[in-house]
């Protein structure tokens, strides 16, 4: 999970996605931020992006269910 605007760096989330790519780490990413602007970059790893804490919880639960189903 990433805040796309972490620690004042407006590109922090995008940089994290590039590092995941560089190290060939293929995981779904949730973006939680005060404002999400798809114009700043979309990556295939982004499972969801939200500005609402309740939505974030639902996305986490969804990913956990999907992971559980894959392991059955």
C-alpha positions as a Markdown table, in Angstrom:
| # | Residue | x | y | z |
|---|---|---|---|---|
| 1 | Unk | 0.0 | 0.0 | 0.0 |
| 2 | Unk | 1.3 | 3.4 | -0.8 |
| 3 | Unk | 0.4 | 7.0 | -0.3 |
| 4 | Unk | 1.2 | 8.4 | -3.7 |
| 5 | Unk | 2.3 | 11.7 | -2.1 |
| 6 | Unk | 4.4 | 10.3 | 0.8 |
| 7 | Unk | 6.6 | 12.6 | 2.9 |
| 8 | Unk | 6.1 | 15.6 | 0.6 |
| 9 | Unk | 7.5 | 13.8 | -2.4 |
| 10 | Unk | 4.7 | 14.1 | -5.0 |
| 11 | Unk | 6.3 | 11.2 | -7.0 |
| 12 | Unk | 6.9 | 8.8 | -4.0 |
| 13 | Unk | 4.3 | 6.3 | -5.1 |
| 14 | Unk | 5.3 | 6.3 | -8.7 |
| 15 | Unk | 9.0 | 5.9 | -7.6 |
| 16 | Unk | 7.9 | 2.9 | -5.5 |
| 17 | Unk | 6.2 | 1.3 | -8.5 |
| 18 | Unk | 9.4 | 1.7 | -10.5 |
| 19 | Unk | 11.4 | 0.0 | -7.8 |
| 20 | Unk | 8.9 | -2.9 | -7.7 |
| 21 | Unk | 9.4 | -3.2 | -11.5 |
| 22 | Unk | 13.2 | -2.9 | -11.3 |
| 23 | Unk | 13.3 | -5.7 | -8.7 |
| 24 | Unk | 10.7 | -7.8 | -10.5 |
| 25 | Unk | 8.3 | -7.7 | -7.5 |
| 26 | Unk | 4.8 | -8.4 | -8.9 |
| 27 | Unk | 2.3 | -7.5 | -6.2 |
| 28 | Unk | -1.0 | -5.6 | -6.4 |
| 29 | Unk | -0.7 | -2.0 | -5.1 |
| 30 | Unk | -3.3 | 0.0 | -3.2 |
| 31 | Unk | -2.9 | 3.8 | -3.5 |
| 32 | Unk | -4.3 | 5.8 | -0.5 |
| 33 | Unk | -3.9 | 9.5 | -0.9 |
| 34 | Unk | -5.7 | 12.8 | -0.2 |
| 35 | Unk | -6.2 | 13.2 | -4.0 |
| 36 | Unk | -5.6 | 10.8 | -6.8 |
| 37 | Unk | -4.8 | 12.2 | -10.2 |
| 38 | Unk | -4.5 | 9.4 | -12.8 |
| 39 | Unk | -2.8 | 11.9 | -15.1 |
| 40 | Unk | 0.3 | 11.5 | -12.8 |
| 41 | Unk | 0.7 | 7.9 | -13.9 |
| 42 | Unk | -1.1 | 4.6 | -13.9 |
| 43 | Unk | 0.7 | 1.4 | -13.5 |
| 44 | Unk | -0.6 | -2.2 | -14.2 |
| 45 | Unk | 0.2 | -3.0 | -10.5 |
| 46 | Unk | -2.3 | -0.5 | -9.2 |
| 47 | Unk | -5.2 | -2.6 | -8.0 |
| 48 | Unk | -7.1 | 0.4 | -6.7 |
| 49 | Unk | -6.8 | 4.0 | -5.6 |
| 50 | Unk | -8.9 | 5.8 | -3.1 |
| 51 | Unk | -9.1 | 8.9 | -0.9 |
| 52 | Unk | -11.5 | 7.2 | 1.6 |
| 53 | Unk | -10.3 | 5.1 | 4.5 |
| 54 | Unk | -13.5 | 2.9 | 4.4 |
| 55 | Unk | -12.8 | 2.1 | 0.7 |
| 56 | Unk | -9.2 | 1.3 | 1.6 |
| 57 | Unk | -10.3 | -1.3 | 4.1 |
| 58 | Unk | -12.7 | -2.9 | 1.6 |
| 59 | Unk | -9.9 | -3.1 | -1.0 |
| 60 | Unk | -7.6 | -4.7 | 1.6 |
| 61 | Unk | -10.2 | -7.3 | 2.4 |
| 62 | Unk | -10.8 | -7.9 | -1.3 |
| 63 | Unk | -7.1 | -8.6 | -1.9 |
| 64 | Unk | -7.0 | -10.9 | 1.2 |
| 65 | Unk | -9.9 | -12.9 | -0.1 |
| 66 | Unk | -8.4 | -13.2 | -3.6 |
| 67 | Unk | -5.1 | -14.4 | -2.1 |
| 68 | Unk | -6.9 | -16.9 | 0.0 |
| 69 | Unk | -8.8 | -18.3 | -3.0 |
| 70 | Unk | -5.6 | -18.7 | -4.9 |
| 71 | Unk | -4.1 | -20.7 | -2.1 |
| 72 | Unk | -7.0 | -23.2 | -2.0 |
